[in-house]
């Protein structure tokens, strides 16, 4: 069955049923796949993150590896196993597999002293950080000169932090921001979003129709993208130039300001740099090998040879944290995406209730609005 329907509307019908509905808290595969074509990585659970002059990643064994500038021990991560990593100017924080948070690197305002407890997500800004507990009410720490670490109550299902402002995505798809607002980066667009990201004086989000837009110092639309990242620091010679990268629907890169971006299929991209050292970016290829490009100060764009990292999960822990919720009230979370099949075909492991399914889909073009056209080719239960 093929579809180019806009599944962001209230649709709860399908001509397919699951093979064993008695064992499943199921929702229709077509509705799920329609959501997948519009619901991108919510930036919760990133496994690769770039700061000003360093990069950190989660390896396949769940341990951390970092490279680049290490003046403040920001490239010397703690031991242990992690499910999420984010880095700021010169520090980083990781969500450990037990739900606790560990931070390291330069400490100018308490940004490396996270609160105790267990969390679903950690987000990092220039010199502050916030974490999301089960109740969706964020807890923040670090620099607070612009009230960027004084969060709104939410509740939120995803957090995104810029250099000195913070934002949260609510369960209804709306966004609220707090902190610095000198370029209206905290004045949210009146729209519905599936994921958000924040950078230097700018906030961006992917709308429910798949279009990526930004507001603040850089206010523009970037077309249909599945994942985006925005640098925390402006261009060193022209602060009206902002460094942005995204992944298109065919899993290739869109990095307009960085002309040396490589070709090929990628599952994730992150942007770093700034000050007077220029900008760079790194991405996870379909083989889970990291590729970096741009200015290579401190060897920040030279990842260790042969190191493979974990691909970023499209959904993490709580399905609602990724915005993949069907209109009939059931939640579904994609826990694995296999890009090795081909750029035109993807296979997903999908969590629905307490059951895991595998779903295979093929893409065969775009409609006039640029939305992917797909067909469900196979599906079944993972025993």
N, C-alpha and C positions, 0 to 999 in steps of 0.2 A: 504494500500500500504506500503510495507516494503522497507527499503533502507539502504545500507551500503556504499553509494556513498560518495566520498570525495567532499563535497559541497563547499570547498574553491576554487574550480575551477570555471571557468566562465560558469555557467549553468543557463539557464533561461527558464526551461520548467517543466511542471507538467501535470499529467493526472487528476488533481482535480481543480475545480473552486469554488469560494466562492458562497454562497447561494444567496447573494444580492449584486452583483458587482456594481450596480448603486449607492449604498449608501457608498461604501467603496473605499478608496484609497488602493487597495489591491495588495499584492504580494502573490505568491502561498504558501499555508501552508507547502508544502513539502520543499520548499526552505528555509522557515523560520525555520522549525524544524531541517533541516540539519544544518543550521547555529547554532541553539541552542546546538547541540551536540558538536560543536567545539568552540562556543563563550562563555567563562565563565564569571563569575563576574569580571568586569573590575576594581574592587577595588575602584570604584567611588561610594560613597554612603554607606560605611561601617557603621554598627550600633553597632559594638563592637570593641574595640581597647585596646591593652595592651601596657603599657609603661615599664619603668624600674621596678617599684615597685607598680604600681597601674593600675586599669582598669576602663574604662568608657563605658557606653552603653546607647542606646536610648530605653526607655521603650515604651510600646504599646500606651501610650498617648502622645508620641513625646517629653517627658521631659527626662532630663539626670539623670543618677544615676552612682556614682563612688564608688570604694572601694579600700582598700589597704593603702599604705603610704600616709600621708597627711601633711608631714613636710612643704611643700611649697604651701599648699592649692590646690594641684593638684587633690585631690579627693573631692573638694568642688566646683562643677560645677555651672555655672550661671543658673538662671531660664529662662523660655521661652521654645519654641518648636523648635526641630531640625530635620533635615533630614539626617545628616551625622556627624560622630564623628571620630576624629583621635587624638592619643596622642603620645608624644615624650618621652624623658627621664623623665622629671618632669613637663611637662606642657601639655595642650591639646587645641585643637581648634575644634569648631563645626560650621557646616553650618546650619544656622537657616532656618526655613520654609519660611521666606521672602527673602532668598537669601543672607542675610548679614552674617558676620563671627564674632564669639565671641571666645576669647581665655582666658585662666586662668592658674594659677600655677606659677612655678618659672620663673623669667624673668632675664636672664643673658645678653641678647643682643637684647632686643626689640622683642623677639619672641611672647610675649603676646599682642602685639600692632598691630593688623591687619589693613589693609587699609579699608577705607569706600567703599561702593558700593555693588552691587549684583553679585554673582558668581554662577558657576555651580558645582564646586568642591573645597575642601580644602584638602591639603596634608601636613603632618607633618613629620619632620626629628628629628635628635637629639636635636638641639636647633635652628632650623629654620623652616619656613613654606612657602608654596606657594599656591596661589589660581588661579583658572582658570575662567576668565570671558567669556562672550559670544563670543568674537572674537578669543578665543583660545590662546591668548598671555599671558603667566603667569606673575603674580605679586608675588614677594617674599619678605620676611622680616625676621629679626632675625640674627643669627650668619652668618658671611660671610668671615671667615678667609681663606677659600679655594675656594671662589667665588661660593659657593653652593647656595647663594641667589642672584646671578647675572644671571638670566635665559637667555637661547637662545630664539629667537623670536617665534619659532614654525611656524605655529600654531599647538597646541596639542589638543588631545581629552581626555587625561588622564595624571595625574601627579603621580609620585612615588618618595618619598624622603628617602634617607638613613641617616646614622649618619652625614655625611658631604659631601654628593653629592646628585644630583637631576637628575631626568630623565623625559622625556615626550614621550608619545606615539602619533605619528602623524596619521592623517586620512588614510594614505596609509599603515599603519601597521609597519612602520619603527620607530626606537627609537633613540632619541638623549639625551645625558647626559652632565652634566657640574658639576664642583666642584672637590673635591678631587679625585685623580686618582692614588694613590700610589700602588694599586693592580690591575690596569686596570679595575676597576669597572665602569669607564666612557667610556671605549672603547667598543662600542656596537657590539654585534653579528650581522653579516649581514644576517638578516632573517626578516620574517614578523610575527608580534605578534598581539594577541587580547587583552592582558592585561599585565601589568608589576607591579613589586613590588621591593622595594629597602630595604637593610638592612645594617649590618655592613660590609663595604668594599666589598659589593656584590650587584649585580643587577640580578633579575630573570624576566622571562617572559614566558607566555604560548603562544606557536606558533600557527599558524592557523591550524596545524594538531593535536592540543591538547596536544603536548608534552611540559612539563615544563623544561626549561633549565636555568642555572645560569652562570654568568661570573663575573670575579673579583677574590677575595681571594678564593671563593668557585666556581670552574668552573666544573660543571657536569650536567648531565641530570637526571631528577627525574621521567621520564615516563609520562604517561597520567594522568593529574590532571585537575580539574575544577576550583580550587582556591588555592592560595599559600600565605604564609606569612613568613617573615624572620626577626629574631631578630635584633635590632639596636645595640646590644652590644655582643661581643664575649664571649665564655665560660670563666669563671673566672680563671680556672686552666690551660686551654690549648686553646690559641687563634687561633689554627688551627681548632677547633671544632666550628661549627656554627649551631645555633638552627633554624630548618626549620620545618614547618608543612604544609600540604596540604590536600585537599579533593579529594578522588578518584572518578572515574566515578560512583561507586555505593553509593556515599555519605558517605563512611566511611573514617576514618582518616588515614593519613600517616605522622607520626612524628618520624622518625628514632632515633633522639638523645634523645627523651623523652619517656622512656620505659613504663611509667605509663598512656599513652594515653588510654582513655576509648573506649569501643566498641559502636556500635549504629550508627544511621543516624544523620548527621550534615549538616547544610546549610552554615556554615561559621566557620573559625578558625583564631585566632590571637595569636601571640607569643610575650612574653615580658621577662623581667628580664635582668640579666647581672651583671657587676661589680663582687663583691664577694658574691652575694646573689643567685647565680644560676639562672636557667631559669624556666619558666612556660608557660602554654598556656591555652587559654579559647576558647570554641566553642559554637555555638548555635545549640541545638538539634532540632529535627523535631517538638517538642512541644513548641519551642521558649524559653525554659528554658536554662540558661547558665550553662555549666559544665566547671570546671577548674581543672588542674592537674599540677604536677611538684612541685618545691620548693615553700613553702607557707610562706615565710617571709612577715611580715606586713599583713598577712591574704589576700594577693593579689590573692591567688588561692581559696578563700572562698567567693563566690558571695553571696549576700543577699538571704535568704531563700524565695522561692516562687515568686521571681521577674521574670517576663517574659519580653523579649525584642522584638523589631520589627525585623522580619527577614530581612536580607539584600536584597534590590532590585537588581535584575540582571542588570537592566538599570535604569538610573536616568535622569529625565528632558529631555535631548537631546538624542535621540536614537543613534546618531553618537558617543556619549561619551562612548558607550559600544561596539562599533565596529560591531554591528549587522546591516549590510547594505547589501542588496542583490545585485546581479550583474546587475539587471535591473534598478537600480536607485532609488528604493523605500526603505525607512528605516523602520525598525521594532524594537520595544523595549519591552522586557518582563518586566512587572511591578509587577507581583506577581507569585510566584511558590508555589504550595501546595504539600509539601512532605508527608502529612499525609495519602495520598492514599495508598502508598506502595513504597518501595524502587525501585520496578521494574516498577512503573507507576508514571507519574508526570502530573499535570494539570497546565497550564500556562494561566494567563491573559496577553494578548499581545496588545500593542498599535501599530496601523498601520495608519499613517496619524492622523486623529482626531477620529478614531473609535477604540473601544475596543472589542477584540475577546477573547473567551476562546478556548483553544486548549488542547486536551488530547492525550498523547502519552504513549506507553508501550515499555519497553525495553526487549529484549528476548535473549541477548547474546552479544558476541563480535566477530569481524572478526579476521583473523590471525594477523593483525597489532594492535589489542587491541582497535579498535574503536567500540563504541557502535552500536549495531543493534537495530533499533526501527521501530515501525509502528504507523501511525496516526490512532487513534481509534475513535475520534469524534472531532467536532469543531463547533462553531457557534458564533453569535454576542451577546455581552453583552448589553442588552437594557438599 
